Amino acid sequence: MLRVEKLNFAYGDLKVLWDVDLEVNEGEIVTVVGANGAGKTTTLKNISRLEKPGSGTLTFEGRDLGRLQPHQVVEAGLVQVPEGRRIFPEMTVMENLRMGSYVKATRADRQKNLDWVFELFPRLREREKQLGGTMSGGEQQMLAIARGLMANPRLLLLDEPSLGLSPLFVKNIFDIISGINRQGVTILLVEQNVYQSLRISHRAYVMETGRVVLTGRGEELLDNDHVKKAFLGM
């Protein structure tokens, strides 16, 4: 479904990605884990065309992403939920959700998708007239994911969805992600929470200083000595 090959990227003279290879197959949850500054978010930005690769190829369902603008990437079914949620704080929950179906091709499915996200997130239905900026961090994260789902994603990119959430809500958000995947949405997840993300992943990549250093099934990497020592404090 998604293939990234030999991706290199630099911010000016500072190179941050080195020959990154990764692949996401339809129906999977694939996670990229690593410490802050490992290059995870930069990888997503290159996939979404928010950054322009220095070299390498990115293809999504056979299409060359390098030829597309960011809005065309969304139209193709590749939708990113950014780090830090980035909801519209002065808009209501409903207005935020409607912005998720701004792309013309998604508007016909707006009501169907509203019904779907309200089923996934009943709290959003209860608060559909509330301003997004007055909600808790966990509720805002629900809203950010729901807004992404309004765009009919074939592949949903989630950037640090547990960032800033209370410990009690962290496991809940990963269970929600797993449930969305079971309903047919393929997911590429970037996370610093190594244990929770690998727990729900079919496959995963470990990044360090801009390079992929390990790959394997999620449960295999949880048992990997390097992962235990570097990320789990074991």
C-alpha positions as CSV (number, residue, x, y, z in Angstrom):
1,M,0.0,0.0,0.0
2,L,2.7,2.5,1.1
3,R,6.3,2.0,0.2
4,V,9.2,4.3,1.3
5,E,12.6,3.6,-0.3
6,K,15.9,5.2,0.5
7,L,14.4,8.4,1.9
8,N,16.9,11.1,2.7
9,F,16.1,14.5,4.0
10,A,17.9,17.5,5.5
11,Y,16.9,20.8,7.1
12,G,19.4,23.0,5.4
13,D,22.9,21.5,6.1
14,L,21.5,19.3,8.9
15,K,20.7,15.8,7.6
16,V,18.0,14.1,9.6
17,L,16.9,11.1,7.5
18,W,19.4,8.5,6.1
19,D,18.1,5.9,3.6
20,V,14.9,5.2,5.4
21,D,13.0,2.2,4.1
22,L,9.5,1.2,5.3
23,E,6.4,-0.4,4.0
24,V,2.8,-0.5,5.1
25,N,0.4,-3.3,3.8
26,E,-3.3,-2.9,3.6
27,G,-5.1,-3.7,6.9
28,E,-2.0,-3.3,9.1
29,I,-1.0,-1.2,12.0
30,V,2.6,-0.3,11.5
31,T,4.4,1.7,14.1
32,V,7.6,3.8,13.9
33,V,9.1,4.1,17.4
34,G,12.1,6.0,18.7
35,A,13.3,8.7,21.0
36,N,12.5,12.4,20.5
37,G,14.6,13.6,17.5
38,A,14.9,10.2,15.9
39,G,13.3,11.4,12.6
40,K,9.8,9.9,13.1
41,T,7.7,13.0,12.5
42,T,10.0,14.2,9.7
43,T,9.3,10.8,8.0
44,L,5.6,11.4,8.2
45,K,5.9,14.9,6.9
46,N,7.8,13.6,3.8
47,I,5.1,11.0,3.2
48,S,2.4,13.7,3.5
49,R,4.3,16.0,1.2
50,L,4.6,18.7,3.9
51,E,8.3,18.4,3.3
52,K,10.2,17.6,0.1
53,P,12.6,14.7,0.2
54,G,16.2,15.2,-0.7
55,S,16.2,11.8,-2.4
56,G,14.3,8.5,-2.4
57,T,10.9,7.3,-3.6
58,L,7.5,7.3,-1.9
59,T,4.6,5.4,-3.5
60,F,1.0,5.0,-2.3
61,E,-1.1,2.4,-4.0
62,G,1.2,2.6,-7.0
63,R,1.1,6.4,-7.2
64,D,4.3,8.5,-6.9
65,L,3.7,10.8,-4.0
66,G,6.5,13.0,-5.2
67,R,4.3,14.2,-7.9
68,L,1.5,15.3,-5.6
69,Q,0.7,18.4,-3.6
70,P,-0.4,17.9,0.1
71,H,-4.1,18.4,-0.7
72,Q,-3.8,15.8,-3.5
73,V,-2.3,13.3,-1.0
74,V,-5.4,13.7,1.2
75,E,-7.6,13.3,-1.9
76,A,-5.7,10.0,-2.6
77,G,-6.8,8.7,0.8
78,L,-3.6,9.3,2.8
79,V,-4.6,11.5,5.8
80,Q,-2.3,12.7,8.7
81,V,-3.4,13.5,12.2
82,P,-0.6,15.8,13.3
83,E,1.4,15.9,16.6
84,G,-0.1,18.2,19.1
85,R,-3.7,17.6,17.8
86,R,-3.9,21.0,16.0
87,I,-7.7,21.2,16.2
88,F,-9.4,24.6,15.6
89,P,-9.9,25.8,19.2
90,E,-12.4,28.6,18.3
91,M,-14.6,26.2,16.4
92,T,-17.1,23.8,17.8
93,V,-16.7,20.0,17.8
94,M,-19.1,19.8,14.8
95,E,-17.3,22.6,12.9
96,N,-14.0,20.8,13.4
97,L,-15.5,17.6,12.1
98,R,-17.0,19.2,9.1
99,M,-13.5,20.7,8.3
100,G,-12.3,17.1,8.1
101,S,-14.6,16.5,5.1
102,Y,-13.5,19.7,3.3
103,V,-12.1,17.8,0.4
104,K,-14.8,17.7,-2.3
105,A,-14.6,13.9,-2.8
106,T,-15.5,13.3,0.9
107,R,-18.5,15.6,1.2
108,A,-21.0,13.0,-0.1
109,D,-20.0,10.7,2.8
110,R,-20.1,13.5,5.5
111,Q,-23.3,12.3,7.3
112,K,-22.2,8.6,7.2
113,N,-18.8,9.5,8.6
114,L,-20.4,11.7,11.3
115,D,-22.5,8.8,12.4
116,W,-19.4,6.6,12.4
117,V,-17.2,8.9,14.5
118,F,-20.0,9.6,16.9
119,E,-20.3,5.9,17.4
120,L,-16.5,5.6,17.9
121,F,-16.4,8.6,20.2
122,P,-19.8,9.1,22.0
123,R,-18.3,11.9,24.1
124,L,-18.0,14.0,20.9
125,R,-21.7,13.6,20.2
126,E,-22.4,14.9,23.7
127,R,-20.2,17.9,23.1
128,E,-20.8,18.7,19.5
129,K,-21.6,22.4,20.2
130,Q,-18.6,22.9,22.6
131,L,-15.6,24.8,21.5
132,G,-12.7,22.5,20.8
133,G,-10.3,24.7,22.8
134,T,-12.3,24.2,26.0
135,M,-12.0,20.4,25.9
136,S,-9.5,18.2,27.8
137,G,-6.4,16.9,26.1
138,G,-7.9,13.5,25.7
139,E,-11.1,14.8,24.3
140,Q,-9.1,17.0,21.9
141,Q,-7.1,13.9,20.7
142,M,-10.4,12.1,20.1
143,L,-11.6,15.1,18.0
144,A,-8.3,15.2,16.0
145,I,-8.6,11.5,15.2
146,A,-12.3,11.8,14.3
147,R,-11.6,14.8,12.1
148,G,-9.0,12.7,10.2
149,L,-11.5,9.9,9.8
150,M,-14.0,12.4,8.2
151,A,-11.6,12.5,5.2
152,N,-12.2,8.8,4.2
153,P,-8.6,7.7,4.9
154,R,-7.4,4.6,3.2
155,L,-4.2,5.1,5.3
156,L,-4.3,7.1,8.5
157,L,-1.0,8.6,9.7
158,L,-1.1,9.2,13.5
159,D,1.8,11.4,14.9
160,E,2.3,10.9,18.7
161,P,-1.4,10.5,19.6
162,S,-0.6,9.8,23.3
163,L,1.5,13.0,23.7
164,G,0.4,15.0,26.7
165,L,-2.4,12.7,27.7
166,S,-2.9,11.5,31.3
167,P,-1.6,8.0,32.1
168,L,-5.2,6.9,32.6
169,F,-6.2,7.9,29.1
170,V,-3.1,6.6,27.2
171,K,-4.1,3.0,27.1
172,N,-7.6,4.1,26.1
173,I,-6.4,5.9,23.1
174,F,-4.3,2.9,21.9
175,D,-7.4,0.7,22.3
176,I,-9.3,3.2,20.2
177,I,-6.7,3.1,17.5
178,S,-6.8,-0.7,17.5
179,G,-10.5,-0.6,17.1
180,I,-10.4,1.8,14.2
181,N,-8.0,-0.6,12.5
182,R,-10.4,-3.5,13.0
183,Q,-13.0,-1.5,11.2
184,G,-10.9,-1.5,8.1
185,V,-8.5,1.5,8.3
186,T,-4.9,0.9,7.7
187,I,-2.7,2.9,10.2
188,L,0.9,4.2,10.3
189,L,1.6,5.2,13.8
190,V,4.5,7.3,15.1
191,E,5.1,7.1,18.9
192,Q,7.5,7.5,21.7
193,N,5.3,5.3,23.9
194,V,7.1,2.1,22.8
195,Y,5.3,-0.4,25.0
196,Q,1.7,0.6,24.2
197,S,2.4,1.1,20.5
198,L,4.2,-2.1,19.9
199,R,1.5,-3.9,21.9
200,I,-1.1,-3.1,19.2
201,S,1.1,-3.2,16.1
202,H,1.4,-5.9,13.4
203,R,4.8,-4.7,12.5
204,A,7.1,-1.9,13.6
205,Y,10.3,0.0,12.8
206,V,12.8,1.3,15.4
207,M,14.4,4.6,14.4
208,E,17.6,6.1,15.9
209,T,19.2,9.3,14.7
210,G,17.4,9.3,11.4
211,R,18.0,5.6,10.5
212,V,15.9,2.5,10.8
213,V,17.9,0.2,13.0
214,L,15.4,-2.6,13.7
215,T,12.2,-4.0,12.2
216,G,9.9,-6.9,13.0
217,R,6.6,-7.9,14.4
218,G,5.4,-5.8,17.3
219,E,5.5,-8.6,19.8
220,E,9.0,-9.6,18.7
221,L,10.4,-6.1,19.2
222,L,8.9,-6.0,22.7
223,D,11.1,-9.0,23.5
224,N,14.2,-7.5,21.8
225,D,17.0,-6.9,24.2
226,H,18.0,-3.6,22.5
227,V,14.4,-2.3,22.7
228,K,14.1,-3.3,26.3
229,K,17.3,-1.6,27.3
230,A,17.0,1.5,25.1
231,F,13.3,2.3,25.5
232,L,11.7,0.2,28.2
233,G,14.3,0.6,31.0
234,M,14.8,-3.1,31.4
